[in-house]
Amino acid sequence: MFALAPETPTRRRFTFPSALTVLVVVTLVVWLLAFLVPSGSYERDAAGKPEQGTYHREPSGQSVLTRLRELFLAPVNGLYGIRDHTGQVGPDKTGELYGSAGVFLFILAIGAFITVVFATGALDRGIGRLAHRLRDRGGLLIAGVMIVFSLLGTVEGFAEETLGFYGLVVPLMLALGYDRLVATGAIILGAGVGVLCSTVNPFATGVASSGADISLGDGIMLRVLMWLVLTAVTIAYVIRYARRVRADPARSLTGFRPGDREHAQTPENADEPPPLTRTHQLVLIAVVLVFAFMIFSVIPWSGALTGKTDAQPYAFELGWSFPQLAALFVAASLLVGCLARMGEQRLSSTFVQGVADFVSPALVIVLARGVTCIMNNARITDTVLHSIEGAVSGASAGLFAILVFVVNLPLAFLIPSTSGHATLAMPVLAPLADFAGASRAVVVTAWQAASGWMNLWVPTTAVIMGGVSLAKVGYDQYLRFAWPLLAVLFVLICGFVGVGAVVG
């Protein structure tokens, strides 16, 4: 008899955890750090802005049992936590909604809409025909998508709204022979670099300019120049990666999921797809109109066109946010189902399936918001702000501007909201520019660049974690893709704000 050779144990390869697991770890780490970072606060004026020089240590008043309760309730607060007049967030408080319930419902509604549209077959066939026509001009399509997103980002802070476009852009990029990272980069980096270089974005530049007591137009030439250069660099970076992957799919950082390359249009695979039927055409027209209306409904047109943050809204402005957008896509799902004559049973089951498929990215957004709730309730954000105030004092104009950018990076991690970050930081940082001989406009530019740069990669923002989840891309894969560009943008930002402070 032959002796059987002992089985060689196979080594298990490390698999990077999912977005949900990453955020659970981040939640635990931030919760533990809140024990070490002293709590404190600034005195605030009637508008809720911190006053320079008034920081003082202040016990958080949280026992270990209370902190455990905050950790336990973090996902709940992330969904529908209410912030009261003291600034504390909880599900049973009275005040304004602090949780991300609106974004959560928006993602579920988007999932239902995209699933219903795909069930009609119109989007598959439309994407196939578009990919066939652009099979030799994919770079032009990528540039077009990114320019549009960047323009919307710089004008009105188009960020979370991009979550609605993954269902369109990912299949289109796959049909052109690219991988999922190309679509992810085109969306996240396209809109993100626009927000980073906000020119008249009322939620970033507007709030920050108001806090610095300057007009929205101050420093706009520097911001426009930054937007042109940084957008061009970002587009070139994504197109370079896209061409490399299309030429050699083995160089993809994500690889391809089953079915990703089944309908890829290349010069070697150039068979023309079947024509669109009348029903397909009606569905695609409806899709275009819905997304165009979504963009129209969220832009603050009066502020964007006049450059005044307090401009009276035009009569045609809707001023919609995520609750209204969620309702829009629910209604649009029903409209598409009727246009395609799907029938009640099929439309209902498809709608529910779409909601189910998008629960995971929606939960990612809730967990990311829960991290912010923990930091808010532990009262550690003002402590970080105070350390920034001390770090930038006494520097020369050029160095001061660079330091404002650098020291705002950790605060941007703690406060992913640009408007919230601006409200906290500007009243403290803007007066320091007067002592450094720098303009307050440069402080606004440096601050928003820090907020925008961090929001291109930090796992506490719904734009990143929701985006990679929707695109079915690993967070670690996105970081490997983006970090060389992040380094280049970091250097360019320091150069722009430093030179801008010196030349005035």
Order of alpha helices (4+ residues) and beta strands (2+ residues): alpha-beta-beta-alpha-beta-beta-beta-alpha-alpha-alpha-alpha-alpha-alpha-alpha-alpha-alpha-alpha-alpha-alpha-alpha-alpha-alpha-alpha-alpha-alpha
